[in-house]
């Protein structure tokens, strides 16, 4: 077995060992399970075809993270402001009044619809965070990388990682704390109220996110978490493509190429 074959084997092992982490970061950037699967497969193909250019100036895993994130960027969307801010500005009322006018019994709402609505909301918060800040936050939050590792992946200084992470957390924390009832039970924004609003205005109800956390959110453990830890927990990702299925796919690709 030559050096190139060794690198192929190492790459396959890295993807297999850290599959859940790769899936989590790509999913949070692309916001789509199908796009995540496509990005991961395309990233493996790109890495495979460019192994001859790998100079070993960083770890192979760092190099693959960089490829996967760069592949994900074209799917990334951004918002200038949250929809609720635009709505209350148009209505010339504050958010408390807006949600207070949406009288609705949460017992009439399917739990799975609430789960989908919550996922849509936290995606909206992320879209309001500048892209590089967002990626730094996700690399730290979703897969718990060290600042040094994040700096190597993004090819920036470690001090810049600290600054970007602090700003991202601050911006998200302010958005959550100001309105999210899950983070602070005294706040007015509740998932089932948004479902009421969307139904009243004939907007499509979100679906296909498949990030089910409702049982955990009802536990004392979650309720006793700090606001920052609650926020971090909401961004955790459950992959929908079985790891063994994906690994089998890329090993088949390795044999074909």
LUMMI-619199 format. One record per residue (C-alpha): x, y, z negated. Coordinates in steps of 0.2 Angstrom, whole numbers, plus 2048, in hexadecimal, padded with zeros to 3 digits. Each point is the difference from the previous one (the first is absolute). Layout:
+-----+-----+-----+
!  px !  py !  pz !
+-----+-----+-----+
!   X !   Y !   Z !
...
+-----+-----+-----+
END
This chain:
+-----+-----+-----+
!  px !  py !  pz !
+-----+-----+-----+
! 800 ! 800 ! 800 !
! 808 ! 811 ! 805 !
! 7FE ! 811 ! 7F8 !
! 7F1 ! 805 ! 80B !
! 7F7 ! 7F0 ! 7FB !
! 804 ! 803 ! 7ED !
! 7F8 ! 812 ! 802 !
! 7F0 ! 7F9 ! 808 !
! 7FF ! 7F4 ! 7F2 !
! 803 ! 80D ! 7F3 !
! 7F3 ! 80C ! 808 !
! 7F3 ! 7F2 ! 800 !
! 804 ! 7FD ! 7ED !
! 7FE ! 812 ! 7FC !
! 7EF ! 802 ! 809 !
! 7FA ! 7F0 ! 7F7 !
! 806 ! 805 ! 7EF !
! 7FA ! 812 ! 801 !
! 7F1 ! 7FD ! 80B !
! 7F3 ! 807 ! 7F3 !
! 80B ! 810 ! 7FE !
! 802 ! 803 ! 813 !
! 7ED ! 7FD ! 802 !
! 7FC ! 80D ! 7F2 !
! 80A ! 80E ! 806 !
! 7FB ! 7FE ! 812 !
! 7EE ! 7FE ! 7FC !
! 800 ! 810 ! 7F6 !
! 808 ! 809 ! 80E !
! 7F5 ! 7F9 ! 80E !
! 7F0 ! 7FE ! 7F6 !
! 7FB ! 7F1 ! 80A !
! 803 ! 7ED ! 7FD !
! 801 ! 7FD ! 813 !
! 80C ! 80E ! 803 !
! 80A ! 7F9 ! 7F1 !
! 802 ! 7EF ! 808 !
! 805 ! 808 ! 811 !
! 80D ! 80B ! 7F8 !
! 808 ! 7F2 ! 7F6 !
! 801 ! 7F5 ! 80F !
! 806 ! 80E ! 80B !
! 80D ! 805 ! 7F3 !
! 806 ! 7EE ! 7FF !
! 802 ! 800 ! 813 !
! 809 ! 810 ! 800 !
! 80C ! 7FB ! 7F2 !
! 803 ! 7EF ! 809 !
! 804 ! 808 ! 810 !
! 80C ! 80D ! 7F8 !
! 809 ! 7F4 ! 7F4 !
! 810 ! 802 ! 80B !
! 7FF ! 813 ! 7FB !
! 7FF ! 7FD ! 7EE !
! 810 ! 807 ! 7F9 !
! 7FE ! 7FA ! 7EE !
! 801 ! 812 ! 7F9 !
! 7F1 ! 7FC ! 7F6 !
! 7F7 ! 7F0 ! 7FA !
! 7F7 ! 7F7 ! 80E !
! 7F0 ! 802 ! 7F5 !
! 802 ! 813 ! 800 !
! 803 ! 800 ! 813 !
! 7EF ! 7F6 ! 802 !
! 7F7 ! 80C ! 7F4 !
! 806 ! 80E ! 80B !
! 7FA ! 7F8 ! 810 !
! 7EF ! 7FC ! 7F9 !
! 7FD ! 811 ! 7F9 !
! 805 ! 808 ! 810 !
! 7F4 ! 7F5 ! 80A !
! 7F2 ! 805 ! 7F4 !
! 802 ! 813 ! 802 !
! 7F6 ! 800 ! 810 !
! 7F1 ! 7FA ! 7F7 !
! 801 ! 80D ! 7F2 !
! 7F2 ! 80D ! 7FF !
! 800 ! 810 ! 7F6 !
! 7F3 ! 80C ! 7F9 !
! 802 ! 812 ! 7FC !
! 7F3 ! 7FE ! 7F2 !
! 7F4 ! 7F4 ! 7F8 !
! 7EF ! 7FE ! 809 !
! 7F7 ! 805 ! 7EF !
! 809 ! 811 ! 800 !
! 7FA ! 804 ! 811 !
! 7EF ! 7FB ! 7FC !
! 7FE ! 80A ! 7F0 !
! 808 ! 80F ! 809 !
! 7F3 ! 7FF ! 80D !
! 7F2 ! 7FF ! 7F3 !
! 808 ! 80D ! 7F5 !
! 7FF ! 7F6 ! 7F0 !
! 80D ! 7F7 ! 7F5 !
! 803 ! 7EE ! 800 !
! 7F7 ! 7FD ! 7EF !
! 7F0 ! 807 ! 807 !
! 802 ! 7F7 ! 810 !
! 801 ! 7EF ! 7F7 !
! 7F3 ! 805 ! 7F4 !
! 7F4 ! 802 ! 80E !
! 803 ! 7EE ! 806 !
! 7F4 ! 7F7 ! 7F4 !
! 802 ! 7ED ! 803 !
! 7FF ! 7F0 ! 7F6 !
! 811 ! 7F7 ! 802 !
! 7F6 ! 7EF ! 7FC !
! 7F8 ! 801 ! 811 !
! 811 ! 800 ! 808 !
! 809 ! 7F0 ! 806 !
! 810 ! 7FE ! 7F6 !
! 80A ! 7FC ! 810 !
! 7FA ! 810 ! 808 !
! 806 ! 809 ! 7F1 !
! 811 ! 7F7 ! 802 !
! 801 ! 806 ! 812 !
! 7FB ! 812 ! 7FC !
! 80E ! 801 ! 7F2 !
! 80D ! 7FA ! 80D !
! 7FA ! 80D ! 80C !
! 802 ! 80D ! 7F3 !
! 811 ! 7FC ! 7FA !
! 805 ! 800 ! 813 !
! 7FA ! 811 ! 801 !
! 80A ! 806 ! 7F2 !
! 810 ! 7F8 ! 808 !
! 7FC ! 809 ! 811 !
! 801 ! 811 ! 7F7 !
! 812 ! 7FC ! 7FB !
! 80E ! 805 ! 80C !
! 807 ! 7F1 ! 809 !
! 812 ! 7FE ! 7F9 !
! 7F9 ! 804 ! 7EE !
! 7F3 ! 7F2 ! 803 !
! 80C ! 7F3 ! 806 !
! 80B ! 803 ! 7F1 !
! 7F2 ! 7FF ! 7F4 !
! 7FA ! 7F0 ! 808 !
! 811 ! 7F8 ! 800 !
! 801 ! 803 ! 7EE !
! 7EE ! 7FC ! 7FB !
! 7FB ! 7F2 ! 80B !
! 811 ! 7F6 ! 800 !
! 809 ! 808 ! 7F1 !
! 810 ! 803 ! 809 !
! 80E ! 80A ! 7F7 !
! 804 ! 812 ! 806 !
! 810 ! 7FB ! 807 !
! 7F8 ! 7F2 ! 80B !
! 7F3 ! 80D ! 806 !
! 80E ! 80C ! 804 !
! 809 ! 7F3 ! 80A !
! 7F0 ! 7FB ! 80A !
! 7FB ! 812 ! 804 !
! 813 ! 805 ! 802 !
! 7FE ! 80F ! 7F5 !
! 809 ! 805 ! 7EF !
! 7FA ! 7F8 ! 7F0 !
! 7FD ! 811 ! 7F9 !
! 7F4 ! 803 ! 80E !
! 7F6 ! 7F0 ! 7FC !
! 7FE ! 806 ! 7EE !
! 7F9 ! 811 ! 806 !
! 7F5 ! 7F9 ! 80D !
! 7F9 ! 7F2 ! 7F4 !
! 7FD ! 80E ! 7F2 !
! 7F6 ! 80B ! 80D !
! 7F6 ! 7F1 ! 807 !
! 7FB ! 7FA ! 7EE !
! 7FC ! 812 ! 7FB !
! 7F5 ! 803 ! 80F !
! 7F7 ! 7F0 ! 7FF !
! 7FE ! 801 ! 7ED !
! 7F8 ! 811 ! 802 !
! 7F4 ! 7FA ! 80D !
! 7FB ! 7F1 ! 7F6 !
! 7FF ! 809 ! 7EF !
! 7F5 ! 80E ! 807 !
! 7F2 ! 7F5 ! 806 !
! 803 ! 7ED ! 7FF !
! 7F4 ! 7F7 ! 7F3 !
! 80B ! 7F1 ! 800 !
! 80F ! 809 ! 7FA !
! 7F6 ! 80C ! 7F4 !
! 7EE ! 7FA ! 7FC !
! 7FC ! 812 ! 7FD !
! 802 ! 805 ! 812 !
! 7F2 ! 800 ! 80C !
! 806 ! 7F7 ! 810 !
! 7F9 ! 7EE ! 800 !
! 801 ! 7F4 ! 80E !
! 7ED ! 7FC ! 800 !
! 7FC ! 812 ! 801 !
! 80A ! 801 ! 810 !
! 7F7 ! 7F1 ! 807 !
! 7F0 ! 80A ! 7FC !
! 806 ! 80F ! 80A !
! 806 ! 7F5 ! 80F !
! 7EF ! 7F7 ! 801 !
! 7F7 ! 811 ! 7FF !
! 80A ! 807 ! 80F !
! 800 ! 7F0 ! 80A !
! 813 ! 7FE ! 7FE !
! 807 ! 7EE ! 803 !
! 803 ! 7F7 ! 7EF !
! 813 ! 7FB ! 7FF !
! 804 ! 7EE ! 802 !
! 80E ! 7F4 ! 804 !
! 80C ! 806 ! 7F3 !
! 7FF ! 7F1 ! 7F5 !
! 809 ! 807 ! 7F1 !
! 7F5 ! 7F9 ! 7F2 !
! 805 ! 807 ! 7EE !
! 7EF ! 803 ! 7F8 !
! 802 ! 7F2 ! 7F3 !
! 811 ! 807 ! 7FB !
! 7F9 ! 812 ! 7FF !
! 7F3 ! 7FB ! 7F3 !
! 80D ! 7F8 ! 7F4 !
! 806 ! 809 ! 7F0 !
! 812 ! 7FE ! 807 !
! 7FC ! 80B ! 80E !
! 7F6 ! 80D ! 7F6 !
! 80F ! 801 ! 7F4 !
! 80D ! 804 ! 80D !
! 807 ! 811 ! 802 !
! 7F9 ! 80A ! 80E !
! 810 ! 7FE ! 80B !
! 800 ! 7ED ! 7FD !
! 7ED ! 7FF ! 805 !
! 804 ! 80A ! 810 !
! 80F ! 7F4 ! 804 !
! 7F5 ! 7F1 ! 7FD !
! 7F3 ! 806 ! 80D !
! 80D ! 800 ! 80D !
! 805 ! 7EE ! 7FE !
! 7FD ! 7F5 ! 80F !
! 7F9 ! 7EF ! 803 !
! 805 ! 7F9 ! 811 !
! 7F3 ! 7F7 ! 80B !
! 80C ! 7F6 ! 80B !
! 807 ! 7F1 ! 7F7 !
! 813 ! 801 ! 7FE !
! 803 ! 7EE ! 807 !
! 7F6 ! 804 ! 80F !
! 80A ! 80F ! 804 !
! 811 ! 7F8 ! 7FC !
! 7FB ! 7F1 ! 80C !
! 7FC ! 80D ! 80E !
! 811 ! 809 ! 7FE !
! 80A ! 7F0 ! 7FF !
! 7F7 ! 7FA ! 810 !
! 805 ! 811 ! 808 !
! 812 ! 7FD ! 7FB !
! 800 ! 7EF ! 809 !
! 7F9 ! 808 ! 810 !
! 80B ! 80F ! 801 !
+-----+-----+-----+
END
